[in-house]
Amino acid sequence: MSTVVLVGSQWGDEGKGKVTDYLASRADVVVRYQGGNNAGHTVKLGDKVFKLHLTPSGIFYPGTKCVIGNGVVVDPKALIEELDYLEREGVSTSELNISSGAHVIMAYHKKLDEEEEKHRARKLGTTKRGIGPAYMDKAARSGLRMIDLLDSEELENKLEKIIEEKNCILERVYGSKGFNKDQLLEENLKYAERLKPYVTDTSILINQAIDEKKNVLFEGAQGTLLDIDHGTYPFVTSSNPIAGGACTGSGVGPTKIDKTLGVAKAYTTRVGEGPFPAELFGKEAEIIRELGMEYGTTTGRPRRCGWLDVVILRYAARISGFSAFALTKLDVLDKMKTIKICTGYKYKGRILKEFPQQYREFSQSDPVYEEIPGWQQDLSEIKDYDDLPENAKRYIKIIEELTGVPIAIIAVGPRRDQTIILENIF
């Protein structure tokens, strides 16, 4: 039995979907513990590519229980569309469970998200899917939870007060059209009818599985540097992707977590605004973007690309206490003659080896690089670590030495079988 938390080590988009899918084949329960449908996991099964936004990746394994935890904010319309999509593709959703305590993204949250981003002096690059406003209402204790959707009287009473407040903001502050309470009520009662069979107290389900010595995988969305407390604030998400978020976002005590696995790309990407010291521009960035297919799963936006930044990886390892790394997309660097690794930052003549907390320091830092020769060899069909070219092994060893964290999994392509296992996580 083992409980494992899987965390993105960079700005998200690290290839967590592939790693989660691989580990889910050995898990009895897979739990999504935070975020909303602003995040996406891409899973390749044979010739098919699935893009998930809310459903845990374990959904592809019959008999594996999948949980959307209380730390997730759920857009019921988007979730129903995703369930319909999966069922059309022949994927059963019967093992999905949604926490009764998960907060609901309403239509007014999406409208407020759009208006707030439009009027910000400093754009955050939000997906405008209502994630931030839904978490704001959760913190303000004025949100709606999944359990509220199942009680028509409770939902109507709460909407009566909420709509008055939201319409006041939309109309008087932003000069935008408000919402009709009865229309929203009718719409969400239809959603509730469809989702009702999935809603339960998922904390009981997860803890029972742990007590029964089953394998439980907790999957986070986004990445460490998008964490609301520990990320590159204010260019962050509205929840806690780090390992600690798995406990609060699923109702499991910290003593029940056995391992934490950090997922890191062999290079670095970022979507949206904010500082990125190791960012590349021009031809090198385009090569990585095209070879790595670096376009957002949710938005389709081209990702900003750069060299691997081990300052970030050390920081992520410290914040989440990684047991090991899963290194993804190593094959994307196959054609590079020279590969750089960012080992520190230079700020006003000083060399910074630790991730700076001050935004000015991080945004105005220049990368300090270590260069190594590339391997210029196709890795995509290599199955065993010993068969990797020496320069690829050297790259892996440097990452382990500079972070102090062993690498347990290496992905050399998007398929399930393009995975080299150095240590069994489950």
C-alpha positions as CSV (number, residue, x, y, z in Angstrom):
1,M,0.0,0.0,0.0
2,S,1.2,3.5,-0.7
3,T,-0.2,7.0,-0.9
4,V,1.6,9.3,-3.4
5,V,1.1,13.0,-4.1
6,L,2.0,14.1,-7.6
7,V,3.0,17.7,-8.0
8,G,4.0,19.9,-10.9
9,S,7.5,21.3,-10.1
10,Q,7.5,24.3,-12.5
11,W,4.7,26.5,-13.8
12,G,2.4,23.6,-14.7
13,D,2.2,21.8,-18.1
14,E,5.1,19.5,-17.0
15,G,3.5,16.4,-18.5
16,K,1.6,15.4,-15.4
17,G,-1.1,13.8,-17.4
18,K,1.2,11.1,-18.8
19,V,2.8,10.4,-15.4
20,T,-0.5,10.3,-13.7
21,D,-1.9,8.0,-16.4
22,Y,1.2,5.7,-15.9
23,L,0.8,5.6,-12.1
24,A,-3.0,5.3,-12.3
25,S,-2.6,1.9,-13.8
26,R,-1.2,0.8,-10.4
27,A,-3.6,2.9,-8.3
28,D,-6.9,1.9,-6.7
29,V,-8.0,5.5,-6.2
30,V,-6.9,8.7,-8.1
31,V,-7.8,12.0,-6.4
32,R,-7.7,15.5,-8.0
33,Y,-7.3,17.9,-5.0
34,Q,-7.3,21.5,-6.3
35,G,-7.8,23.8,-9.2
36,G,-10.6,23.9,-11.8
37,N,-11.1,23.5,-15.5
38,N,-8.4,26.2,-16.1
39,A,-5.9,23.3,-16.0
40,G,-5.6,20.4,-18.4
41,H,-4.0,17.0,-18.6
42,T,-3.2,15.4,-22.0
43,V,-3.2,11.6,-22.1
44,K,-2.3,9.6,-25.2
45,L,-3.9,6.1,-25.5
46,G,-2.9,4.4,-28.6
47,D,-3.8,6.6,-31.5
48,K,-6.2,8.7,-29.4
49,V,-5.3,11.8,-27.5
50,F,-7.6,12.7,-24.6
51,K,-7.6,16.2,-23.0
52,L,-9.0,16.2,-19.5
53,H,-9.8,19.4,-17.5
54,L,-11.6,18.1,-14.3
55,T,-11.8,14.3,-14.5
56,P,-8.8,12.5,-12.9
57,S,-6.6,10.5,-15.3
58,G,-7.5,7.3,-13.6
59,I,-10.8,7.3,-15.4
60,F,-9.3,5.3,-18.2
61,Y,-8.7,2.3,-15.9
62,P,-11.9,0.2,-15.2
63,G,-12.4,-0.3,-11.5
64,T,-10.1,2.6,-10.5
65,K,-12.1,5.0,-8.3
66,C,-11.7,8.7,-9.4
67,V,-12.3,11.6,-7.0
68,I,-12.8,15.3,-7.6
69,G,-12.0,16.5,-4.1
70,N,-13.4,19.3,-2.0
71,G,-10.4,21.6,-2.9
72,V,-11.5,21.7,-6.6
73,V,-13.9,24.3,-8.0
74,V,-16.3,22.6,-10.4
75,D,-17.9,24.2,-13.4
76,P,-20.9,21.8,-13.7
77,K,-21.5,22.6,-17.4
78,A,-17.9,22.0,-18.3
79,L,-17.8,18.8,-16.2
80,I,-21.0,17.4,-17.9
81,E,-19.5,18.2,-21.3
82,E,-16.3,16.4,-20.3
83,L,-18.3,13.3,-19.1
84,D,-20.3,13.3,-22.3
85,Y,-17.1,13.5,-24.3
86,L,-15.6,10.5,-22.4
87,E,-18.7,8.4,-22.8
88,R,-18.9,9.1,-26.5
89,E,-15.3,7.8,-26.7
90,G,-16.3,4.6,-24.9
91,V,-14.8,5.5,-21.5
92,S,-17.0,4.7,-18.5
93,T,-17.5,7.4,-15.9
94,S,-19.2,5.2,-13.4
95,E,-16.3,5.2,-11.0
96,L,-16.2,9.0,-10.7
97,N,-17.0,10.6,-7.3
98,I,-17.4,14.3,-6.7
99,S,-17.0,15.8,-3.2
100,S,-20.2,17.3,-1.8
101,G,-18.0,20.0,-0.4
102,A,-16.4,21.1,-3.7
103,H,-17.4,24.7,-4.6
104,V,-19.3,25.4,-7.8
105,I,-18.3,27.8,-10.5
106,M,-21.4,29.8,-11.6
107,A,-22.0,31.8,-14.7
108,Y,-21.4,35.1,-12.8
109,H,-18.0,33.9,-11.7
110,K,-16.9,33.6,-15.4
111,K,-18.3,37.0,-16.2
112,L,-16.6,38.6,-13.2
113,D,-13.3,36.9,-14.1
114,E,-13.6,38.4,-17.6
115,E,-14.4,41.9,-16.4
116,E,-11.7,41.9,-13.7
117,E,-9.0,40.9,-16.1
118,K,-10.2,43.4,-18.7
119,H,-9.9,46.3,-16.2
120,R,-6.6,45.2,-14.5
121,A,-3.7,47.6,-15.0
122,R,-1.4,44.6,-14.8
123,K,-2.8,41.6,-16.7
124,L,-2.5,38.2,-15.0
125,G,-3.3,36.1,-18.0
126,T,-6.3,34.4,-16.4
127,T,-8.2,31.8,-18.5
128,K,-11.4,33.7,-17.7
129,R,-13.1,30.5,-16.6
130,G,-14.3,31.9,-13.2
131,I,-11.7,30.0,-11.1
132,G,-10.4,33.0,-9.1
133,P,-13.8,34.5,-8.4
134,A,-15.1,31.1,-7.3
135,Y,-12.2,30.7,-4.8
136,M,-12.8,34.3,-3.7
137,D,-16.4,33.4,-2.8
138,K,-15.2,30.3,-1.0
139,A,-12.9,32.4,1.2
140,A,-15.6,35.0,1.7
141,R,-18.0,32.3,2.8
142,S,-20.5,33.2,0.1
143,G,-19.9,30.4,-2.3
144,L,-22.1,27.5,-3.4
145,R,-21.0,23.9,-2.9
146,M,-22.1,20.8,-4.8
147,I,-24.3,19.8,-1.9
148,D,-26.2,23.1,-2.3
149,L,-27.0,22.2,-5.9
150,L,-28.8,19.1,-4.7
151,D,-31.2,21.0,-2.5
152,S,-33.4,23.2,-4.7
153,E,-34.8,25.2,-1.7
154,E,-31.4,25.9,-0.3
155,L,-30.0,26.8,-3.8
156,E,-32.9,29.2,-4.4
157,N,-32.5,30.9,-1.1
158,K,-28.8,31.4,-1.5
159,L,-29.0,32.6,-5.1
160,E,-31.6,35.2,-4.1
161,K,-29.0,37.0,-2.0
162,I,-26.0,36.2,-4.1
163,I,-27.4,37.5,-7.4
164,E,-28.4,40.8,-5.9
165,E,-24.7,41.3,-4.9
166,K,-23.2,40.1,-8.1
167,N,-25.5,42.1,-10.3
168,C,-24.7,45.2,-8.3
169,I,-21.0,44.7,-9.0
170,L,-21.5,43.8,-12.7
171,E,-23.9,46.6,-13.5
172,R,-22.6,49.5,-11.3
173,V,-18.8,48.8,-11.3
174,Y,-18.3,47.3,-14.8
175,G,-21.4,48.6,-16.6
176,S,-22.1,45.0,-17.7
177,K,-25.4,43.1,-17.8
178,G,-26.4,41.1,-14.7
179,F,-28.0,37.7,-14.3
180,N,-31.6,36.4,-13.9
181,K,-31.9,34.4,-10.7
182,D,-34.7,32.1,-12.0
183,Q,-32.8,31.3,-15.2
184,L,-29.7,30.5,-13.2
185,L,-31.7,28.3,-10.8
186,E,-33.3,26.3,-13.6
187,E,-30.0,25.8,-15.4
188,N,-28.2,24.6,-12.3
189,L,-31.0,22.3,-11.1
190,K,-30.6,20.5,-14.5
191,Y,-26.9,20.2,-13.9
192,A,-27.6,18.9,-10.4
193,E,-29.9,16.2,-11.7
194,R,-27.2,14.9,-14.0
195,L,-24.3,15.1,-11.5
196,K,-26.3,13.9,-8.4
197,P,-25.3,10.2,-8.7
198,Y,-21.6,11.2,-8.5
199,V,-21.8,13.4,-5.4
200,T,-20.7,12.0,-2.1
201,D,-18.5,12.5,1.0
202,T,-15.3,11.7,-0.8
203,S,-13.1,12.1,2.4
204,I,-14.8,8.9,3.7
205,L,-14.1,7.1,0.5
206,I,-10.4,8.1,0.3
207,N,-9.7,7.4,4.0
208,Q,-11.4,4.0,3.8
209,A,-9.2,3.1,0.8
210,I,-6.1,4.1,2.8
211,D,-7.3,2.0,5.8
212,E,-7.8,-0.9,3.5
213,K,-4.1,-0.6,2.4
214,K,-5.0,0.4,-1.2
215,N,-2.8,2.5,-3.5
216,V,-4.0,6.1,-3.6
217,L,-2.7,8.7,-6.0
218,F,-3.3,12.4,-5.4
219,E,-2.9,14.6,-8.5
220,G,-2.4,18.3,-8.5
221,A,-3.2,20.7,-11.3
222,Q,-0.9,23.6,-12.4
223,G,2.5,23.7,-10.7
224,T,4.5,24.9,-7.7
225,L,5.2,28.3,-9.1
226,L,1.5,28.9,-9.6
227,D,0.7,28.2,-5.9
228,I,-1.2,31.0,-4.3
229,D,1.1,31.0,-1.3
230,H,4.4,29.8,-2.7
231,G,4.3,30.8,-6.4
232,T,5.4,33.9,-8.4
233,Y,2.8,36.1,-6.8
234,P,0.7,37.8,-8.2
235,F,1.1,35.7,-11.4
236,V,-0.4,32.6,-9.7
237,T,-3.5,30.5,-9.5
238,S,-6.1,30.7,-6.7
239,S,-5.3,27.4,-4.9
240,N,-2.5,25.3,-3.6
241,P,-1.0,22.8,-6.1
242,I,1.9,21.9,-3.7
243,A,1.9,18.6,-1.9
244,G,0.3,20.2,1.3
245,G,-2.7,21.1,-0.8
246,A,-3.5,17.4,-1.2
247,C,-4.4,17.1,2.5
248,T,-6.8,20.1,2.7
249,G,-8.1,19.5,-0.8
250,S,-9.2,15.9,-0.1
251,G,-9.8,15.6,3.6
252,V,-6.8,13.3,4.4
253,G,-4.4,13.9,7.3
254,P,-0.6,14.5,6.5
255,T,0.5,11.4,8.4
256,K,-1.3,9.3,5.7
257,I,0.9,10.6,2.9
258,D,3.9,8.3,2.1
259,K,5.6,9.9,-0.9
260,T,5.6,13.0,-3.0
261,L,6.6,12.9,-6.7
262,G,7.6,16.1,-8.5
263,V,7.0,16.2,-12.2
264,A,9.5,18.3,-14.1
265,K,10.1,18.9,-17.8
266,A,13.6,18.5,-19.1
267,Y,13.3,22.2,-19.9
268,T,10.9,24.9,-18.6
269,T,7.7,26.4,-20.0
270,R,5.2,29.0,-18.8
271,V,1.8,30.2,-20.0
272,G,0.6,33.7,-19.4
273,E,2.3,36.7,-17.8
274,G,5.0,36.9,-15.2
275,P,8.8,36.7,-14.9
276,F,10.8,33.8,-16.4
277,P,14.6,34.2,-16.1
278,A,15.6,31.2,-18.2
279,E,13.2,32.1,-21.1
280,L,14.4,31.6,-24.6
281,F,13.5,33.7,-27.6
282,G,13.9,33.2,-31.4
283,K,14.9,30.0,-33.1
284,E,15.8,27.9,-30.0
285,A,12.4,28.7,-28.4
286,E,10.6,27.8,-31.6
287,I,12.4,24.5,-31.9
288,I,11.5,23.5,-28.4
289,R,7.9,24.7,-28.8
290,E,7.3,22.8,-32.0
291,L,9.1,19.6,-30.9
292,G,7.4,19.6,-27.5
293,M,4.0,20.7,-28.9
294,E,4.0,23.4,-26.3
295,Y,0.5,24.8,-26.6
296,G,-1.9,25.0,-23.7
297,T,-4.3,22.0,-23.2
298,T,-7.0,24.3,-22.0
299,T,-6.5,27.6,-23.9
300,G,-4.3,26.5,-26.9
301,R,-2.0,29.4,-26.2
302,P,1.6,29.0,-27.2
303,R,3.8,28.4,-24.1
304,R,6.9,30.4,-23.4
305,C,9.9,28.1,-23.5
306,G,13.3,28.1,-21.8
307,W,16.1,26.0,-20.5
308,L,15.8,23.9,-17.4
309,D,15.9,26.0,-14.2
310,V,17.2,23.9,-11.2
311,V,16.8,26.9,-8.8
312,I,13.1,26.4,-9.3
313,L,13.3,22.6,-8.9
314,R,15.2,22.9,-5.7
315,Y,12.6,25.3,-4.4
316,A,9.7,23.0,-5.4
317,A,11.5,20.1,-3.8
318,R,11.9,22.0,-0.5
319,I,8.2,23.2,-0.5
320,S,6.7,19.8,-1.2
321,G,9.4,17.5,0.2
322,F,9.8,15.5,-3.0
323,S,10.8,11.8,-2.6
324,A,11.7,11.8,-6.3
325,F,11.3,13.5,-9.7
326,A,9.6,12.3,-12.8
327,L,11.5,13.9,-15.7
328,T,9.4,14.3,-18.8
329,K,10.0,15.2,-22.5
330,L,13.7,14.4,-22.4
331,D,13.3,13.5,-26.1
332,V,12.5,17.1,-27.0
333,L,16.1,18.0,-26.5
334,D,17.4,15.3,-28.8
335,K,18.5,17.7,-31.6
336,M,20.2,20.2,-29.4
337,K,23.9,20.5,-30.0
338,T,24.4,22.3,-26.7
339,I,22.1,22.3,-23.6
340,K,22.0,24.8,-20.9
341,I,21.0,24.5,-17.3
342,C,20.1,27.5,-15.2
343,T,22.0,27.0,-11.9
344,G,21.5,30.4,-10.3
345,Y,20.4,34.0,-10.9
346,K,22.5,37.2,-11.2
347,Y,20.9,40.2,-9.5
348,K,22.7,43.5,-9.2
349,G,26.1,41.8,-9.1
350,R,25.0,39.1,-6.6
351,I,24.6,35.4,-7.5
352,L,21.4,34.0,-6.1
353,K,21.3,30.2,-5.6
354,E,17.9,30.1,-3.8
355,F,14.6,31.2,-5.3
356,P,14.0,34.9,-4.4
357,Q,10.9,35.9,-2.5
358,Q,11.0,39.5,-3.7
359,Y,9.2,39.9,-7.0
360,R,11.7,42.6,-8.2
361,E,14.7,40.3,-7.6
362,F,13.1,37.5,-9.6
363,S,11.8,39.6,-12.4
364,Q,15.1,41.5,-12.9
365,S,17.5,38.6,-12.5
366,D,19.6,37.2,-15.3
367,P,20.2,33.4,-15.5
368,V,23.5,31.8,-14.7
369,Y,24.0,28.8,-17.0
370,E,26.0,25.6,-17.0
371,E,26.5,24.2,-20.5
372,I,26.8,20.6,-21.5
373,P,27.0,18.9,-24.9
374,G,23.7,17.5,-26.2
375,W,23.4,13.8,-27.2
376,Q,21.9,14.4,-30.7
377,Q,20.3,11.0,-30.8
378,D,16.7,9.8,-30.9
379,L,15.6,8.7,-27.4
380,S,12.0,8.0,-28.2
381,E,12.2,4.2,-28.4
382,I,14.8,3.6,-25.6
383,K,13.3,1.4,-22.9
384,D,16.2,1.0,-20.5
385,Y,18.3,3.6,-18.7
386,D,21.5,1.8,-19.6
387,D,20.8,2.3,-23.3
388,L,20.6,6.1,-23.0
389,P,23.5,8.0,-24.6
390,E,26.2,9.1,-22.1
391,N,25.4,12.8,-22.5
392,A,21.7,12.2,-21.7
393,K,22.8,10.2,-18.5
394,R,25.1,13.1,-17.6
395,Y,22.2,15.6,-17.9
396,I,20.1,13.4,-15.6
397,K,22.9,13.1,-13.1
398,I,23.5,16.8,-13.0
399,I,19.8,17.4,-12.3
400,E,20.0,14.9,-9.4
401,E,23.2,16.4,-8.0
402,L,22.0,20.0,-8.2
403,T,18.5,19.3,-6.7
404,G,19.5,16.6,-4.2
405,V,16.4,14.6,-5.5
406,P,16.7,11.3,-7.4
407,I,14.9,10.8,-10.7
408,A,12.6,7.8,-10.6
409,I,10.8,8.1,-14.0
410,I,12.0,9.4,-17.4
411,A,9.5,10.0,-20.2
412,V,11.0,9.9,-23.7
413,G,7.7,10.4,-25.6
414,P,3.9,10.8,-25.0
415,R,3.0,7.1,-25.3
416,R,2.6,4.9,-22.2
417,D,5.4,2.6,-23.3
418,Q,7.8,5.6,-23.8
419,T,8.7,5.5,-20.1
420,I,11.9,4.5,-18.4
421,I,11.4,3.4,-14.8
422,L,14.3,3.7,-12.4
423,E,12.3,3.3,-9.2
424,N,8.8,1.9,-8.6
425,I,6.6,4.5,-7.0
426,F,3.8,2.1,-6.1
